[in-house]
């Protein structure tokens, strides 16, 4: 498995991984699917901001991706980041997520980031456990802030000092 920055040619494969998560799960509160054009722009925006959008690739297949960006707008938050990590169904339990997260954290740290946040849906207990195993600590639960499938979900904010 190799980790590398995403390129425009990866956009369809990334969409094929991300859109079922958006469409069919409680992992994200977003319900708007990503187009390859959206993703190509996102790859470029992350790079221009000094952040990274990484893919994990094995035998020509994209197994997952991770990226990060500033937690909130404004210069006072320039050293506080939030990430996204999503894996293809067959990539779970193989160390792909851990490898992606290590690379994203290293990149953020090298760029001067002090802390990384994960915003994890209460509908994603595996995501909460994954982040805890990586050293993220739950610092807040925002009650009933996500709406999807006609019901409310909590958002668990988990933090790791880099």
C-alpha positions, 0 to 999 in steps of 0.5 A, a space after each residue: 500500500 502506498 499513500 500519496 496526494 490525490 490527483 484529479 484522476 482519483 476523483 471518480 474513485 474517491 467519489 465511489 468510496 465517499 458517496 455511499 457513506 454520504 447516501 447510506 450511512 449515519 457517519 456523516 450528516 451531509 446528504 449531498 453527494 460529491 461529484 468528480 469535479 467537486 473533488 478535483 476542486 477540493 484536492 486543489 483547494 487543500 493543496 493551495 491551503 498547505 493541507 493535504 488530501 491523501 489516498 491509500 492505493 494498493 494494486 491500482 485501487 483506492 482503499 480510502 482517503 484522509 484530509 484535513 483543514 482548519 477547524 474554524 475560520 480566522 487566524 486564531 484557529 490557524 493551528 487547530 485542524 479537523 480531519 476527514 477519513 473514509 475507507 472503502 468497505 474492504 479496507 477496514 481492519 487492515 491498518 489503512 485508516 491508521 496509516 492515513 491518519 498518521 500521515 495526515 497528523 504528521 503533515 499537519 504537525 509539520 505545517 505548524 498545527 498544534 491540535 487535530 479534531 475529529 467530529 464523529 457522529 453518534 451513528 458511528 460508534 466504530 469511528 469513536 472507537 477508532 479515534 480513541 485507539 489513535 489517542 483522540 480524547 472526547 472533549 465534548 458532545 454536541 447534542 442533537 446537532 445533526 439531522 438525517 433520515 428523519 432523526 437527530 444525531 449527536 456529534 462527538 468532538 474528539 481531540 488530539 494534541 499533535 
